[in-house]
């Protein structure tokens, strides 16, 4: 694939197909017609390979397929690509775009100007008019518009395809594309899920729905069924050697380990290649997270003395999914530097919360299992040192570590953080050898296919001796692109965001509104949690940030106003998921219900307050502090080449 640079890959087509402007091949079709948009280059060898696939699809689907060609000539990769694009557009001005399209794809490069004139003459075009259009600014502008559109869609190479407005990243063979176009049930569900998951607010929305649903059920006639479900005892193992936990505890200790794994991997990535990559960039969100943890605890303790003081950790937690979802909803009102700062702060905050759970709320401690924990951690370290890159050995040892931590009396969800530290990384590979290896394997398969067709028989590649060799090489190249840590993160992150956290929120947020707040203890807990989240969290973050900037330890994010910083600090008071977990750890069921109600109320207030502050645009943008380049919090984005 020929490549150009890009900074992202939105899944939805930014500019809809316009029959008055776009080049469309196909009939009107019916309601079941499918539109395939292709950003292509006439001299790209891979685009040329797709032409017979589209021809076969047209033969199969007829008027149900609308094929839309958009220009994306990569002149540096394919000299003469822009001239060919201009020629097709010039022919289109005489109503013969796809005739020229077919001739250009059929002709082997290079294609000279004289070749274009010969094709135009052969097609019966008005050659003088064709030449005038070929060199006209209008034609050049039309091609440039498609290129600009391609860049807004983060098109990184040719061909890039969109099926019914959704980016298609599946296989390019006939049968795979036919499935994508005919849209069987599984394909429709998968495509819809990918589009939804790509929305920056989707994780926060699912979490909000889960928490709201739990509140509704807990305050409805279904409440007894809800309580019995989350308090049900579930045994894993035999009668004599099993682990018995309630549904709520399995979610908190079992499934949350996956979330903690993602938190650990995100922090590791921020330290190695993200906003925490250098000391000055790392100090600011780390100190801000510390301040955002200390101040809510102090405010809670100022309100709560005596038997309720143990709930001080509850308002210290930030819910990263909700916080980042609020920032995403605000769009360009939130500068990129502020997003990176809040993301790094939230990850550090989560890690602090995990540490709090381990230190402040241990279960019944059984020191005899310390040896088992030490052995399993040593096993993970040994796998790392031995450069074992297959993920399954780490998974097996992690399961043993989870059981050991649980039996030790420490929150077993910490397995995720420990595993994140021990998973091996690998240096980013040079793409050239991998491209050569993959191309060699595919070329061997292509050669066998061509030889079979030349002999007049159908090729059955899976029966050929070269088949297994080619598959091993292709698997090796794809596996080398990702380290085990990256591979596991990519596999687990969607499950963590859209299954683990919503399930936990559903189990933890089901608080009955019929809670007795008449006692002074309940009132103090309720007020302390709300004050900690709404006042303490932003106050601690802002104070720590101001102190850090004043001492010169770090600089504030570039282009961020003081008002934007205040708004972002307020959104960090949304403490839903982990704050609910801390409430269960800190109190008995009755007091925990009061604390959870405070968490939900405080989170709503903090989120609304942060949204209102950030939504207001300042008349002029004044940076909160001047920045020096070493102190700049940077967002590192991979670009294709």
C-alpha positions in Angstrom: 0.0 0.0 0.0 1.3 3.4 -0.9 1.1 5.7 2.1 0.7 9.3 3.1 0.8 10.9 6.5 -2.2 11.1 8.8 -2.9 11.7 12.4 -6.0 9.5 13.0 -8.5 7.2 11.4 -12.2 8.2 11.8 -14.5 5.3 11.0 -17.2 7.4 9.4 -17.0 9.1 6.0 -16.8 12.9 6.6 -18.3 14.0 3.3 -21.4 12.2 2.1 -21.6 11.0 -1.5 -23.0 13.7 -3.8 -24.4 12.4 -7.1 -24.0 15.9 -8.7 -20.3 15.9 -7.9 -18.9 12.4 -7.3 -18.1 9.9 -10.0 -20.5 7.0 -9.4 -20.7 3.7 -11.3 -23.9 1.8 -10.8 -27.6 2.0 -11.1 -30.1 3.7 -8.8 -30.7 0.4 -7.0 -33.3 0.0 -4.3 -33.4 0.3 -0.6 -30.8 -2.5 -0.3 -28.3 -0.8 -2.6 -24.8 -0.4 -1.1 -22.4 2.4 -1.8 -18.6 1.7 -1.8 -16.4 4.8 -1.8 -12.8 4.3 -2.8 -9.9 6.8 -2.4 -7.6 5.5 -5.1 -4.5 6.3 -7.2 -4.5 5.2 -10.9 -0.8 4.2 -10.7 -1.0 2.4 -7.3 -0.4 -1.3 -8.0 -2.8 -2.3 -5.2 -5.6 -0.3 -6.6 -5.1 -2.0 -9.9 -5.4 -5.4 -8.1 -8.8 -4.3 -6.8 -10.3 -3.6 -10.2 -11.1 -7.3 -11.0 -12.6 -7.6 -7.5 -15.0 -4.7 -8.2 -15.8 -6.1 -11.6 -16.8 -9.4 -10.1 -18.8 -7.7 -7.4 -20.7 -5.7 -10.1 -21.4 -8.9 -12.0 -22.8 -10.4 -8.8 -24.7 -7.5 -7.3 -25.7 -5.5 -10.4 -27.6 -2.3 -9.5 -27.3 -3.1 -5.8 -23.6 -1.8 -5.9 -22.8 1.9 -6.3 -19.0 2.3 -6.8 -17.7 5.8 -6.1 -14.2 6.8 -7.1 -12.4 9.6 -5.3 -9.0 10.9 -6.2 -6.0 10.4 -3.9 -2.9 10.5 -6.2 0.3 10.0 -4.3 2.8 11.7 -6.6 5.9 11.0 -4.5 5.2 7.3 -4.4 3.9 7.0 -8.0 5.3 9.8 -10.3 2.6 10.8 -12.8 -0.3 9.9 -10.5 -1.6 13.5 -10.5 -1.4 13.8 -14.3 -3.5 10.5 -14.5 -6.0 11.9 -12.1 -6.4 15.1 -14.0 -6.9 13.0 -17.2 -9.7 11.1 -15.7 -11.4 14.2 -14.5 -10.9 15.9 -17.9 -12.5 12.9 -19.6 -15.3 13.1 -17.0 -16.1 16.6 -18.3 -17.0 14.9 -21.6 -19.1 12.2 -19.9 -16.5 9.4 -20.1 -14.9 9.3 -16.6 -15.2 5.5 -16.1 -14.1 4.8 -19.7 -10.8 6.7 -18.9 -10.8 5.1 -15.4 -10.7 1.6 -16.9 -8.1 2.4 -19.5 -5.8 4.0 -16.9 -6.0 1.0 -14.6 -5.5 -1.4 -17.5 -2.4 0.3 -18.8 1.0 -0.4 -17.1 2.8 2.6 -15.8 4.5 4.9 -16.5 1.8 6.8 -18.3 3.0 9.8 -20.3 1.1 12.7 -21.7 1.2 11.2 -25.2 -0.4 8.1 -23.8 -3.2 10.1 -22.4 -3.8 11.8 -25.7 -3.9 8.5 -27.5 -6.4 7.1 -25.0 -8.6 10.2 -25.4 -8.5 9.9 -29.1 -9.3 6.2 -28.9 -12.3 7.0 -26.7 -13.6 9.5 -29.2 -13.1 12.5 -27.0 -12.7 16.1 -28.2 -8.9 16.1 -27.9 -8.3 19.9 -27.9 -11.0 20.3 -25.2 -9.5 17.3 -23.3 -6.0 19.0 -23.4 -7.5 22.3 -22.2 -9.3 20.6 -19.3 -6.2 18.5 -18.5 -4.2 21.7 -17.7 -7.1 23.8 -16.3 -7.1 25.1 -12.8 -10.7 23.8 -12.4 -9.7 20.2 -12.9 -6.7 20.6 -10.6 -8.9 22.1 -8.0 -11.4 19.3 -8.3 -8.7 16.6 -7.7 -7.3 18.7 -4.8 -10.7 18.8 -3.2 -10.8 15.0 -3.1 -7.3 14.9 -1.7 -8.3 17.4 1.0 -11.4 15.2 1.8 -9.2 12.2 2.1 -7.0 13.9 4.6 -10.0 14.9 6.8 -10.9 11.2 6.7 -7.3 10.3 7.8 -6.7 8.3 4.6 -3.2 7.0 4.9 -2.8 5.1 1.6 -4.4 3.7 -1.4 -6.8 2.1 -1.7 -8.9 3.2 1.3 -12.5 2.0 1.2 -15.7 3.1 2.9 -18.8 0.8 2.7 -22.0 2.7 3.3 -20.1 5.5 4.9 -18.1 3.3 7.3 -14.4 2.7 6.8 -13.7 -0.8 5.6 -10.5 -2.3 7.1 -11.3 -6.0 6.2 -9.8 -8.2 3.7 -9.9 -7.1 0.0 -10.7 -10.5 -1.5 -14.0 -11.0 -3.3 -15.8 -13.1 -0.7 -14.8 -10.8 2.3 -16.0 -7.7 0.4 -19.2 -9.5 -0.6 -19.9 -10.2 3.0 -19.3 -6.6 3.9 -21.6 -5.4 1.2 -24.4 -8.0 1.6 -24.2 -7.3 5.3 -25.2 -10.6 7.0 -26.3 -10.2 10.6 -22.9 -10.7 12.2 -21.3 -8.2 9.8 -24.0 -5.5 10.6 -23.6 -6.0 14.4 -19.8 -5.9 14.1 -19.8 -2.8 12.0 -22.3 -1.0 14.3 -20.2 -1.9 17.3 -17.0 -0.6 15.8 -18.6 2.7 14.8 -20.1 3.1 18.3 -16.9 2.2 20.1 -15.0 4.7 18.0 -17.1 7.6 19.4 -15.1 9.4 22.1 -18.1 9.5 24.4 -19.2 5.9 24.0 -17.5 4.3 27.0 -18.8 7.0 29.4 -22.3 6.7 27.9 -22.4 2.9 28.4 -21.1 3.4 32.0 -23.8 6.1 32.6 -26.5 3.8 31.3 -25.4 0.9 33.5 -25.3 3.1 36.6 -28.7 4.7 35.8 -30.3 1.3 35.1 -29.0 0.0 38.4 -30.6 3.0 40.2 -33.9 2.5 38.5 -34.0 -1.2 39.3 -32.9 -0.7 42.9 -35.8 1.7 43.4 -38.5 -0.4 41.6 -40.4 -3.6 42.4 -37.5 -5.5 40.9 -35.2 -4.5 43.8 -35.4 -7.8 45.6 -34.3 -9.7 42.5 -31.5 -7.2 41.9 -30.2 -7.6 45.5 -30.4 -11.4 45.4 -28.5 -11.4 42.1 -25.6 -9.3 43.2 -25.4 -11.0 46.6 -25.6 -14.5 45.2 -22.8 -16.9 46.2 -20.7 -18.2 43.3 -18.2 -21.0 43.8 -15.2 -21.6 41.5 -13.5 -24.9 42.1 -14.3 -28.0 44.2 -16.3 -28.1 47.4 -13.1 -28.4 49.5 -10.6 -26.4 47.4 -12.8 -23.7 45.8 -13.2 -19.9 46.1 -16.7 -18.6 47.0 -17.5 -15.0 46.4 -20.7 -13.0 45.8 -21.4 -11.7 42.4 -20.4 -8.2 43.5 -17.1 -9.5 44.8 -16.3 -11.5 41.7 -16.9 -8.3 39.7 -14.8 -6.2 42.1 -11.9 -8.6 42.5 -12.1 -10.6 39.3 -13.3 -8.5 36.4 -11.8 -5.3 37.7 -8.4 -7.0 37.4 -8.8 -6.4 33.6 -9.5 -2.7 34.2 -6.5 -2.4 36.5 -4.4 -4.1 33.8 -5.5 -1.5 31.3 -4.7 1.3 33.8 -1.2 -0.1 34.3 -0.6 -0.5 30.6 -1.8 3.1 29.9 0.4 4.5 32.6 3.3 2.5 31.2 2.7 3.8 27.7 2.4 7.4 29.0 5.8 7.0 30.8 7.5 5.5 27.8 6.0 7.4 24.9 3.2 9.7 26.0 2.6 12.7 28.1 4.9 11.5 30.9 7.8 10.7 28.6 10.1 13.4 30.2 10.5 14.4 33.8 9.0 17.9 33.5 6.0 16.6 31.6 5.4 13.8 34.1 5.7 15.9 37.2 2.7 18.1 36.6 -0.1 15.5 36.2 1.5 13.3 38.9 1.6 16.2 41.5 -1.9 17.3 40.4 -3.2 13.8 41.0 -1.6 13.7 44.4 -3.2 17.1 45.3 -6.5 15.9 43.9 -6.2 12.9 46.2 -5.1 14.6 49.4 -7.5 17.6 49.5 -10.8 15.6 49.2 -9.5 13.3 52.0 -8.8 16.3 54.2 -12.2 17.9 53.5 -13.9 14.6 54.2 -12.0 14.2 57.5 -12.8 17.8 58.5 -16.5 16.9 58.3 -16.3 13.3 59.6 -14.8 12.4 62.9 -15.3 9.3 65.0 -16.8 6.2 63.5 -17.3 7.6 59.9 -13.7 8.8 59.4 -12.8 5.6 57.6 -14.5 6.7 54.5 -11.9 9.3 53.6 -10.6 7.5 50.5 -14.0 7.5 48.8 -13.9 11.1 47.3 -10.3 10.7 46.2 -11.0 8.7 43.1 -11.5 10.0 39.6 -13.5 8.0 37.0 -11.4 8.3 33.8 -14.1 7.1 31.5 -16.7 9.7 32.6 -14.1 12.5 32.8 -12.7 12.0 29.3 -16.2 11.5 27.9 -17.2 15.0 29.2 -14.1 16.5 27.6 -14.9 14.6 24.3 -18.4 16.0 24.2 -17.0 19.6 24.4 -15.0 19.0 21.2 -12.6 21.8 20.3 -13.5 23.8 23.4 -10.9 21.6 25.1 -7.3 22.0 23.8 -5.3 18.9 23.0 -2.8 19.7 25.7 -5.5 19.8 28.4 -6.9 16.5 27.2 -3.4 14.9 27.5 -2.9 16.5 31.0 -6.3 15.2 32.3 -5.7 11.7 30.8 -2.3 11.4 32.4 -3.7 12.7 35.7 -6.6 10.3 35.7 -4.3 7.3 35.0 -2.0 8.3 38.0 -5.1 8.9 40.1 -6.4 5.4 39.3 -3.0 3.9 40.3 -3.1 5.8 43.6 -6.6 4.5 44.2 -5.4 0.9 43.5 -2.6 1.5 46.0 -5.1 2.8 48.6 -7.3 -0.3 48.2 -4.3 -2.6 48.7 -2.9 -0.7 51.8 -6.0 0.6 53.6 -8.5 -2.1 52.9 -6.8 -5.5 53.1 -8.9 -8.5 53.7 -8.2 -11.1 56.5 -4.4 -11.4 56.1 -2.9 -14.8 55.7 0.9 -14.4 55.6 1.5 -18.1 54.6 0.4 -17.2 51.1 3.1 -14.5 50.8 5.4 -17.2 49.4 2.9 -18.1 46.7 2.6 -14.4 45.7 6.4 -14.0 45.6 6.8 -17.2 43.5 4.2 -16.1 40.9 5.6 -12.6 40.6 9.0 -14.1 40.2 7.6 -16.3 37.5 6.3 -13.2 35.6 9.6 -11.5 35.9 11.4 -14.6 34.7 9.2 -14.8 31.7 10.0 -11.2 30.9 13.7 -11.7 31.4 13.6 -14.8 29.2 11.9 -12.7 26.4 8.9 -14.9 26.2 6.6 -13.0 23.9 3.7 -15.4 23.7 0.9 -14.1 25.9 -0.5 -17.4 27.2 2.3 -18.1 29.7 1.7 -14.7 31.3 -2.0 -15.4 31.5 -1.5 -18.7 33.2 0.9 -17.3 35.8 -1.5 -14.3 36.3 -4.3 -16.6 37.2 -2.1 -18.3 39.9 -1.1 -14.8 41.1 -4.8 -13.7 41.4 -5.6 -16.8 43.5 -2.5 -16.2 45.7 -3.4 -12.5 46.3 -7.0 -13.5 47.2 -5.8 -16.1 49.7 -3.3 -13.7 51.1 -6.0 -11.2 51.9 -4.9 -8.5 49.4 -7.3 -7.2 46.7 -6.8 -9.7 43.9 -7.6 -7.1 41.3 -4.1 -5.8 41.8 -3.0 -8.8 39.6 -3.8 -6.5 36.7 -1.3 -3.8 37.7 1.4 -6.4 38.5 0.9 -8.1 35.1 1.1 -4.7 33.3 4.5 -4.1 34.8 5.8 -7.5 33.9 4.5 -7.8 30.3 7.5 -7.4 28.0 7.8 -4.7 25.5 9.7 -4.8 22.2 11.5 -2.2 20.1 9.4 -0.9 17.2 10.4 -3.0 14.2 11.7 -1.5 11.0 8.9 -1.9 8.5 11.0 -2.6 5.4 12.0 -6.2 6.3 8.5 -7.1 7.4 7.1 -5.7 4.2 9.6 -7.8 2.2 8.7 -10.9 4.2 4.9 -10.5 3.8 5.3 -9.6 0.1 7.4 -12.7 -0.5 4.8 -14.9 1.1 1.9 -13.3 -0.8 3.9 -13.4 -4.0 4.5 -17.1 -3.6 0.7 -17.7 -3.2 0.0 -15.4 -6.2 2.5 -17.3 -8.3 0.8 -20.6 -7.5 -2.6 -19.1 -8.3 -1.4 -17.8 -11.7 0.3 -21.0 -12.6 -2.9 -22.9 -11.9 -5.0 -20.6 -14.0 -2.5 -20.7 -16.8 -2.9 -24.5 -16.7 -6.7 -24.2 -16.9 -7.5 -25.4 -13.5 -8.9 -23.9 -10.3 -6.2 -23.1 -7.7 -6.7 -24.7 -4.3 -4.1 -22.9 -2.4 -4.7 -24.6 1.0 -3.6 -27.9 -0.6 -0.3 -26.5 -2.0 3.0 -27.1 -0.2 3.6 -23.3 -0.1 0.4 -22.6 1.9 1.7 -23.5 5.4 5.0 -21.7 4.8 3.2 -18.6 3.6 0.9 -18.6 6.6 3.7 -18.9 9.1 5.5 -16.0 7.5 2.4 -13.8 7.4 1.6 -14.6 11.0 5.2 -13.8 12.0 5.1 -10.4 10.4 1.7 -9.4 12.0 2.7 -10.7 15.4 6.0 -8.8 15.3 4.2 -5.5 14.8 2.9 -5.6 18.4 4.5 -6.5 21.7 2.7 -8.8 24.1 1.7 -5.8 26.2 0.3 -4.0 23.2 -1.5 -7.1 21.9 -3.1 -7.8 25.3 -4.1 -4.2 25.7 -5.8 -4.1 22.2 -7.6 -7.3 23.0 -8.8 -6.4 26.5 -9.4 -2.6 26.3 -12.8 -2.8 24.6 -14.0 -5.5 27.1 -12.8 -3.4 30.0 -14.6 -0.2 28.7 -17.8 -1.8 27.5 -18.3 -4.9 29.7 -16.2 -4.9 32.8 -16.8 -1.3 34.0 -20.5 -1.2 33.1 -21.1 -4.6 34.9 -19.3 -3.3 38.0 -21.2 0.0 37.9 -24.5 -1.9 37.5 -23.6 -4.0 40.6 -22.3 -1.2 42.7 -24.6 1.8 41.8 -27.9 0.2 42.8 -28.6 2.4 45.8 -32.1 2.8 47.2 -33.2 6.4 47.6 -35.1 5.3 50.6 -32.1 5.8 52.8 -32.3 7.2 56.2 -30.3 10.4 56.3 -31.7 11.5 59.6 -28.7 10.3 61.7 -25.8 12.7 62.1 -23.3 10.0 61.0 -25.2 9.5 57.7 -25.4 13.2 57.1 -21.7 13.7 57.7 -20.8 10.8 55.3 -23.1 12.2 52.6 -21.9 15.7 53.0 -18.2 14.7 53.3 -18.3 12.7 50.1 -20.0 15.4 48.1 -17.8 18.2 49.4 -14.7 16.1 48.7 -15.7 15.4 45.1 -17.1 18.8 44.2 -14.8 21.1 46.2 -11.8 19.1 47.4 -11.0 17.4 44.1 -10.7 20.6 41.9 -9.2 22.6 44.8 -6.5 20.0 45.3 -5.7 19.7 41.6 -5.6 23.5 41.1 -3.5 24.1 44.2 -1.0 21.4 43.3 -0.8 22.7 39.7 -0.3 26.3 40.7 2.4 25.3 43.2 4.2 23.2 40.7 4.1 25.9 38.1 5.2 28.6 40.6 8.3 26.6 41.6 9.3 26.0 38.0 9.2 22.2 38.4 6.9 22.0 35.3 4.9 24.2 33.0 1.2 24.1 32.3 -0.2 22.7 29.1 0.2 25.0 26.1 -2.7 27.2 25.1 -4.7 26.4 28.2 -6.5 29.2 30.0 -7.0 29.3 33.7 -10.8 28.9 33.2 -10.2 25.8 31.2 -7.9 24.4 33.8 -10.6 25.1 36.5 -13.3 23.3 34.3 -11.1 20.3 33.8 -10.3 20.1 37.5 -14.0 20.1 38.2 -14.6 17.2 35.8 -12.1 15.2 37.8 -14.6 15.2 40.7 -16.6 12.6 38.8 -15.7 9.6 40.9 -18.3 7.0 39.9 -16.7 3.5 39.4 -13.7 3.3 41.8 -15.4 5.6 44.4 -18.3 3.1 44.6 -15.7 0.3 45.1 -14.1 2.3 47.9 -17.5 2.8 49.5 -18.0 -1.0 49.7 -14.5 -1.4 51.1 -14.8 1.3 53.7 -18.3 0.7 55.2 -20.9 -1.8 56.1 -23.8 -2.2 53.6 -26.0 0.6 55.2 -23.3 3.2 55.5 -21.9 2.2 52.1 -25.3 3.0 50.6 -25.2 6.5 52.0 -21.7 7.0 50.7 -22.7 5.7 47.3 -25.6 8.2 47.2 -23.1 10.9 48.0 -20.7 9.6 45.2 -23.5 9.7 42.6 -24.8 13.2 43.7 -21.3 14.6 43.9 -20.3 13.1 40.6 -23.3 14.6 38.8 -22.6 18.1 40.4 -18.9 18.0 39.5 -19.6 16.8 36.0 -22.2 19.5 35.3 -20.1 22.2 36.9 -17.0 21.2 34.8 -19.1 21.1 31.6 -20.6 24.5 32.2 -17.2 26.1 32.9 -15.5 24.5 29.9 -18.4 25.2 27.6 -18.0 28.9 27.9 -15.6 30.3 25.3 -13.3 33.0 26.5 -13.2 36.2 24.3 -9.5 35.9 24.1 -7.2 33.0 24.7 -4.4 33.7 27.2 -2.2 30.9 28.2 -2.3 30.2 32.0 1.5 30.3 32.1 4.3 30.8 29.5 5.8 27.6 28.4 9.3 26.5 27.7 9.7 23.7 25.3 11.0 21.1 27.8 7.9 21.6 30.0 5.4 21.2 27.3 2.9 18.4 27.8 2.9 16.7 24.4 0.5 14.3 22.8 2.4 11.8 20.7 0.5 10.6 17.6 1.6 7.8 15.3 1.7 8.8 11.7 1.8 6.5 8.7 4.5 6.9 6.2 
